[in-house]
Amino acid sequence: MEKEILYRFFRGEASVDEERRLMEWLDADAQNRRTFDRERALFTALQLFAPVPAAKPTAKPAAGVGRIRRLAGYAVRLAAVIVLALGIGWGVASYHERNWAALTNRIVVPAGQRINLTLQDGTSVWLNSGAEFEYPALFAGSTREVRLKGTALFDVTHDTGHPFVVETYACRVEVLGTRFNVNADERHGEFSTALFRGSVRVTALDDRQQVTLRPNEKVSLQNGRLTVETADDPNDYLWTRGQISISGCTFEEILERFECCYGVRFDVRLSQMPRIEAIGKIRISDGIEHALGILQRSCDFRYDYDSQTNVITIY
Protein backbone atom coordinates (compact mmCIF):
# COMPACT_ATOMS: atom_id res chain seq x y z
CA MET A 1 0.00 0.00 0.00
CA GLU A 2 1.36 3.41 -0.99
CA LYS A 3 2.34 5.57 1.97
CA GLU A 4 0.67 8.56 0.34
CA ILE A 5 -2.70 6.82 0.67
CA LEU A 6 -2.02 5.85 4.30
CA TYR A 7 -1.16 9.41 5.22
CA ARG A 8 -4.17 10.80 3.38
CA PHE A 9 -6.29 8.41 5.44
CA PHE A 10 -4.63 9.53 8.70
CA ARG A 11 -5.41 13.16 7.78
CA GLY A 12 -9.02 12.26 6.93
CA GLU A 13 -8.50 13.04 3.23
CA ALA A 14 -8.74 9.57 1.66
CA SER A 15 -11.36 8.96 -1.02
CA VAL A 16 -14.02 6.25 -0.74
CA ASP A 17 -12.11 4.11 -3.25
CA GLU A 18 -8.86 4.52 -1.29
CA GLU A 19 -10.63 3.53 1.94
CA ARG A 20 -11.99 0.42 0.22
CA ARG A 21 -8.49 -0.50 -0.98
CA LEU A 22 -7.18 -0.01 2.56
CA MET A 23 -9.85 -2.32 3.94
CA GLU A 24 -8.91 -5.04 1.48
CA TRP A 25 -5.19 -4.53 2.14
CA LEU A 26 -5.61 -4.76 5.92
CA ASP A 27 -7.77 -7.84 5.57
CA ALA A 28 -5.21 -9.61 3.38
CA ASP A 29 -2.30 -10.02 5.81
CA ALA A 30 -1.42 -9.52 9.48
CA GLN A 31 1.86 -7.91 8.38
CA ASN A 32 -0.16 -5.21 6.63
CA ARG A 33 -1.92 -4.38 9.89
CA ARG A 34 1.46 -4.11 11.64
CA THR A 35 2.64 -1.75 8.91
CA PHE A 36 -0.51 0.33 9.34
CA ASP A 37 0.13 0.43 13.11
CA ARG A 38 3.75 1.55 12.64
CA GLU A 39 2.94 4.25 10.10
CA ARG A 40 0.08 5.63 12.22
CA ALA A 41 2.42 5.92 15.24
CA LEU A 42 5.01 7.69 13.05
CA PHE A 43 2.36 10.07 11.69
CA THR A 44 1.27 10.97 15.23
CA ALA A 45 4.88 11.42 16.32
CA LEU A 46 5.43 13.90 13.51
CA GLN A 47 2.38 15.84 14.70
CA LEU A 48 3.57 15.88 18.29
CA PHE A 49 7.09 17.00 17.36
CA ALA A 50 5.96 19.73 14.98
CA PRO A 51 7.61 23.01 16.01
CA VAL A 52 5.49 25.30 18.19
CA PRO A 53 6.17 29.08 18.20
CA ALA A 54 7.95 29.96 21.42
CA ALA A 55 7.31 33.03 23.50
CA LYS A 56 10.07 35.62 23.45
CA PRO A 57 12.29 35.02 26.51
CA THR A 58 12.54 37.79 29.05
CA ALA A 59 16.00 36.76 30.17
CA LYS A 60 18.76 34.53 28.85
CA PRO A 61 18.54 31.09 30.52
CA ALA A 62 21.50 29.64 32.33
CA ALA A 63 23.87 27.48 30.32
CA GLY A 64 22.41 24.07 29.67
CA VAL A 65 18.93 24.94 30.94
CA GLY A 66 17.48 25.42 27.45
CA ARG A 67 18.84 22.08 26.31
CA ILE A 68 17.49 20.32 29.42
CA ARG A 69 14.06 21.88 28.86
CA ARG A 70 14.08 20.78 25.23
CA LEU A 71 15.06 17.25 26.22
CA ALA A 72 12.36 17.19 28.89
CA GLY A 73 9.81 18.35 26.35
CA TYR A 74 10.90 15.68 23.88
CA ALA A 75 10.70 13.03 26.63
CA VAL A 76 7.12 13.94 27.50
CA ARG A 77 6.12 14.03 23.84
CA LEU A 78 7.79 10.66 23.33
CA ALA A 79 5.72 9.35 26.25
CA ALA A 80 2.62 10.54 24.40
CA VAL A 81 3.76 8.71 21.28
CA ILE A 82 4.40 5.52 23.27
CA VAL A 83 0.99 5.69 24.91
CA LEU A 84 -0.64 6.32 21.55
CA ALA A 85 1.28 3.49 19.94
CA LEU A 86 0.10 1.13 22.69
CA GLY A 87 -3.44 2.30 22.06
CA ILE A 88 -3.10 1.67 18.33
CA GLY A 89 -1.61 -1.75 19.02
CA TRP A 90 -4.61 -2.57 21.18
CA GLY A 91 -6.82 -1.39 18.34
CA VAL A 92 -5.11 -3.66 15.82
CA ALA A 93 -5.51 -6.58 18.22
CA SER A 94 -9.24 -5.88 18.29
CA TYR A 95 -9.54 -6.26 14.50
CA HIS A 96 -12.03 -9.13 14.53
CA GLU A 97 -14.11 -10.89 11.91
CA ARG A 98 -12.55 -8.92 9.04
CA ASN A 99 -14.34 -5.80 10.28
CA TRP A 100 -12.52 -2.57 9.47
CA ALA A 101 -14.69 -0.56 11.86
CA ALA A 102 -13.50 -2.74 14.75
CA LEU A 103 -10.00 -1.24 14.40
CA THR A 104 -10.12 1.04 17.43
CA ASN A 105 -7.54 3.60 18.53
CA ARG A 106 -7.08 4.76 22.10
CA ILE A 107 -5.10 7.85 23.14
CA VAL A 108 -4.06 8.82 26.67
CA VAL A 109 -2.60 12.35 26.84
CA PRO A 110 0.32 12.78 29.28
CA ALA A 111 0.15 15.45 31.99
CA GLY A 112 1.04 18.93 30.74
CA GLN A 113 0.55 18.00 27.08
CA ARG A 114 -2.16 18.46 24.45
CA ILE A 115 -2.80 16.48 21.28
CA ASN A 116 -4.59 17.58 18.13
CA LEU A 117 -5.74 14.93 15.65
CA THR A 118 -8.00 14.64 12.63
CA LEU A 119 -10.45 11.73 12.49
CA GLN A 120 -11.27 9.74 9.35
CA ASP A 121 -14.31 11.92 8.58
CA GLY A 122 -12.29 15.16 8.80
CA THR A 123 -13.41 16.04 12.34
CA SER A 124 -10.70 17.89 14.30
CA VAL A 125 -10.21 17.01 17.98
CA TRP A 126 -8.11 18.79 20.61
CA LEU A 127 -7.41 16.60 23.67
CA ASN A 128 -6.42 18.23 26.95
CA SER A 129 -3.90 16.97 29.50
CA GLY A 130 -4.94 13.63 31.02
CA ALA A 131 -7.73 12.99 28.51
CA GLU A 132 -8.50 9.46 27.33
CA PHE A 133 -10.07 9.14 23.89
CA GLU A 134 -11.26 6.09 21.95
CA TYR A 135 -12.33 6.26 18.31
CA PRO A 136 -12.66 3.87 15.34
CA ALA A 137 -10.24 3.98 12.44
CA LEU A 138 -13.24 4.13 10.12
CA PHE A 139 -16.74 5.30 11.02
CA ALA A 140 -19.36 2.74 10.00
CA GLY A 141 -23.07 2.49 10.57
CA SER A 142 -25.62 5.23 11.14
CA THR A 143 -23.61 7.20 13.75
CA ARG A 144 -20.02 8.32 14.30
CA GLU A 145 -19.37 7.31 17.91
CA VAL A 146 -16.35 8.13 20.08
CA ARG A 147 -15.71 7.86 23.82
CA LEU A 148 -14.09 10.49 26.05
CA LYS A 149 -12.74 10.77 29.58
CA GLY A 150 -11.44 14.23 30.43
CA THR A 151 -11.62 17.39 28.33
CA ALA A 152 -11.71 17.78 24.56
CA LEU A 153 -12.73 20.36 21.97
CA PHE A 154 -14.40 19.05 18.80
CA ASP A 155 -14.82 20.69 15.41
CA VAL A 156 -17.13 18.19 13.74
CA THR A 157 -17.47 17.74 9.99
CA HIS A 158 -21.11 18.16 8.98
CA ASP A 159 -22.88 14.95 7.93
CA THR A 160 -26.66 15.05 8.22
CA GLY A 161 -27.04 11.30 7.74
CA HIS A 162 -24.46 10.31 10.36
CA PRO A 163 -24.70 12.16 13.70
CA PHE A 164 -21.49 12.49 15.71
CA VAL A 165 -21.86 11.08 19.23
CA VAL A 166 -19.50 11.62 22.19
CA GLU A 167 -20.06 9.07 24.96
CA THR A 168 -18.93 10.05 28.48
CA TYR A 169 -19.39 8.66 31.99
CA ALA A 170 -22.35 11.01 32.61
CA CYS A 171 -24.01 11.99 29.32
CA ARG A 172 -23.95 11.49 25.59
CA VAL A 173 -23.51 14.48 23.27
CA GLU A 174 -24.98 14.22 19.76
CA VAL A 175 -24.27 16.62 16.89
CA LEU A 176 -24.41 16.85 13.10
CA GLY A 177 -21.68 19.43 12.51
CA THR A 178 -20.48 21.93 15.07
CA ARG A 179 -17.73 23.19 17.38
CA PHE A 180 -18.02 22.43 21.09
CA ASN A 181 -16.07 21.66 24.26
CA VAL A 182 -16.74 18.65 26.52
CA ASN A 183 -15.43 18.24 30.06
CA ALA A 184 -16.12 14.76 31.47
CA ASP A 185 -14.05 14.60 34.67
CA GLU A 186 -15.32 11.52 36.47
CA ARG A 187 -12.72 11.81 39.25
CA HIS A 188 -14.18 15.15 40.37
CA GLY A 189 -17.75 14.31 39.34
CA GLU A 190 -17.83 17.09 36.73
CA PHE A 191 -19.56 17.17 33.36
CA SER A 192 -20.21 20.12 31.05
CA THR A 193 -20.60 20.88 27.36
CA ALA A 194 -20.16 24.36 25.87
CA LEU A 195 -21.35 25.10 22.33
CA PHE A 196 -19.58 27.60 20.06
CA ARG A 197 -21.22 26.88 16.70
CA GLY A 198 -24.09 24.75 15.39
CA SER A 199 -26.32 22.69 17.67
CA VAL A 200 -25.85 19.80 20.09
CA ARG A 201 -28.21 17.57 22.03
CA VAL A 202 -27.06 16.38 25.48
CA THR A 203 -28.77 13.36 27.04
CA ALA A 204 -28.22 12.00 30.54
CA LEU A 205 -27.29 8.32 30.60
CA ASP A 206 -30.58 7.46 32.32
CA ASP A 207 -32.43 9.07 29.35
CA ARG A 208 -34.60 11.06 31.76
CA GLN A 209 -33.12 14.45 30.88
CA GLN A 210 -32.28 15.97 27.53
CA VAL A 211 -31.37 19.51 26.47
CA THR A 212 -30.52 21.10 23.12
CA LEU A 213 -27.94 23.87 23.18
CA ARG A 214 -27.67 26.98 21.05
CA PRO A 215 -24.37 28.77 20.33
CA ASN A 216 -22.70 30.32 23.41
CA GLU A 217 -24.69 28.15 25.80
CA LYS A 218 -23.27 25.68 28.29
CA VAL A 219 -24.91 22.73 30.05
CA SER A 220 -23.58 21.31 33.32
CA LEU A 221 -24.57 18.33 35.42
CA GLN A 222 -25.26 19.72 38.91
CA ASN A 223 -26.74 17.57 41.67
CA GLY A 224 -27.95 15.10 39.09
CA ARG A 225 -29.71 17.74 36.98
CA LEU A 226 -28.74 19.21 33.60
CA THR A 227 -28.52 23.00 33.96
CA VAL A 228 -28.14 25.42 31.03
CA GLU A 229 -26.36 28.76 31.32
CA THR A 230 -24.53 31.26 29.14
CA ALA A 231 -20.99 30.26 28.10
CA ASP A 232 -19.60 33.78 28.16
CA ASP A 233 -16.01 33.26 29.35
CA PRO A 234 -13.66 32.36 26.47
CA ASN A 235 -10.80 32.06 28.97
CA ASP A 236 -12.24 28.69 30.05
CA TYR A 237 -11.07 27.22 26.73
CA LEU A 238 -7.55 28.66 26.50
CA TRP A 239 -6.15 25.17 27.16
CA THR A 240 -6.26 24.51 23.39
CA ARG A 241 -3.57 27.22 23.09
CA GLY A 242 -1.52 25.79 25.96
CA GLN A 243 -2.63 28.37 28.54
CA ILE A 244 -4.50 28.45 31.86
CA SER A 245 -6.58 31.47 32.81
CA ILE A 246 -6.68 32.20 36.55
CA SER A 247 -8.71 35.41 36.27
CA GLY A 248 -11.69 35.46 38.62
CA CYS A 249 -10.92 32.00 40.06
CA THR A 250 -10.81 31.08 43.74
CA PHE A 251 -7.70 29.47 45.22
CA GLU A 252 -9.43 26.08 45.19
CA GLU A 253 -10.49 26.45 41.54
CA ILE A 254 -6.96 27.35 40.49
CA LEU A 255 -5.54 24.27 42.23
CA GLU A 256 -8.13 22.10 40.46
CA ARG A 257 -7.04 23.52 37.10
CA PHE A 258 -3.40 22.85 37.99
CA GLU A 259 -4.25 19.26 38.93
CA CYS A 260 -5.91 18.72 35.56
CA CYS A 261 -3.16 20.31 33.47
CA TYR A 262 -0.08 19.01 35.28
CA GLY A 263 -1.21 15.61 36.58
CA VAL A 264 -0.37 16.48 40.20
CA ARG A 265 -2.35 16.13 43.42
CA PHE A 266 -2.55 18.80 46.12
CA ASP A 267 -2.56 18.12 49.85
CA VAL A 268 -3.78 21.42 51.33
CA ARG A 269 -2.90 21.87 55.02
CA LEU A 270 -4.09 25.44 55.51
CA SER A 271 -6.45 26.44 58.31
CA GLN A 272 -8.38 28.48 55.72
CA MET A 273 -8.09 29.03 52.01
CA PRO A 274 -6.33 32.25 50.92
CA ARG A 275 -8.44 34.98 49.37
CA ILE A 276 -7.12 35.80 45.94
CA GLU A 277 -7.77 38.36 43.22
CA ALA A 278 -5.79 36.79 40.42
CA ILE A 279 -5.73 38.16 36.89
CA GLY A 280 -3.86 36.72 33.95
CA LYS A 281 -2.83 33.58 32.08
CA ILE A 282 -0.18 30.96 32.68
CA ARG A 283 1.64 29.07 29.95
CA ILE A 284 1.29 25.34 30.73
CA SER A 285 4.63 24.40 29.16
CA ASP A 286 6.53 26.44 31.79
CA GLY A 287 5.72 23.78 34.40
CA ILE A 288 3.90 23.46 37.70
CA GLU A 289 6.53 25.19 39.85
CA HIS A 290 6.48 28.23 37.59
CA ALA A 291 2.68 28.28 37.88
CA LEU A 292 2.84 28.06 41.69
CA GLY A 293 5.41 30.86 41.74
CA ILE A 294 2.98 33.12 39.88
CA LEU A 295 0.21 32.15 42.29
CA GLN A 296 2.42 33.06 45.26
CA ARG A 297 2.56 36.65 44.00
CA SER A 298 -1.17 36.97 44.69
CA CYS A 299 -1.51 35.14 48.02
CA ASP A 300 0.63 33.88 50.89
CA PHE A 301 1.44 30.16 51.04
CA ARG A 302 4.37 27.77 50.90
CA TYR A 303 4.62 24.35 49.31
CA ASP A 304 6.67 21.16 49.11
CA TYR A 305 6.72 19.23 45.83
CA ASP A 306 7.40 15.47 45.87
CA SER A 307 8.25 14.80 42.22
CA GLN A 308 8.27 11.01 42.84
CA THR A 309 4.61 10.89 43.88
CA ASN A 310 3.51 14.13 42.15
CA VAL A 311 1.99 15.28 45.43
CA ILE A 312 2.28 18.98 46.34
CA THR A 313 1.72 19.90 49.98
CA ILE A 314 0.37 23.41 50.52
CA TYR A 315 0.88 24.99 53.96
C-alpha positions, 0 to 999 in steps of 0.5 A: 500500500502506498504511503501517500494513501495511508497518510491521506487516510490519517489526515481524513482526506482519503477517497471512498475508493482509497478507503476500500483499498485499505480495507482489502489490504488490511484484511489480506495479511497480518503484516499489513496491519502491523505496517498500518500500526507503525505508520500511524504511530510515526504520523502521530509522532510527527504531529507531536514534534511539529515546532510550536512558536515559542514566546520571546524570553525575558532573560537569557537562561543559564547554560544548559537549561534550554537544552534540558528543557528541550530534552524534557519536552521531547521526553514527554512528547515521546511518552505521548507517542508511546501511549498512543502506539500502545493504544493503536496496538490494542486497536489492531488486536481488536480487529475481529471478523474482518471488520474494518470498523473494529479497528479502534484507537485509544489515546491517553494524553500525558500530563502537561501536554495536548494532542490535536488529531483529525479523524477519518471523517475530517473532524478535528479534535483537541485533547487536553492533559490527562484525557483518554479518547477512543475512536474507530479507524473508520466510522461505519453504521448510522452514527459516528461514535467516540468515547471520552474521559477528560476534556476535549474540543471538537470541530465536527465535519457536517454529515446530516445522515451520520450524527457524531456522538460523544459518549462520556461517563455522565451523558452522551452528546450528539451533533451533526456538525459543530464546534463544542467543548466537553469536560467529562471529569469523572474523578471530580464528578464534573460534566459540562458541554459548551457550544460555540457553533451549530447545535448539540443535544445532550442526554443523561445516561438514564435518558430522563433528561435531555437539552438542546444547546444553542451557540454560546450556551453551556450545560452542566450536570449539577446535583444530578440535573442538567442546567443550562447557562450562558458560556460567556467566558472564552478564557475557560477554553484557552487550554487549546492554546496551551494556557491556563486562565486564573482570572476570577478564580478562587484558590481552590479552583486554580488548584483544580485547574493545575491538577488537571493540566499538570497531573499532580495532586494537592494536599492542602494543610491550611487552616483556611483558604487564601483569598485571591484576586488573580488576573492573567494567564499561565503558559502550561509548558513552563511547568507546575513550579512556575505556575505556583510561583505566579500564584504566590505573587497573589496570596501567601502560602508555601509548598513542598513538591514530591516529584516522585509521587507528584503530590504537592503539599500546601501549607 
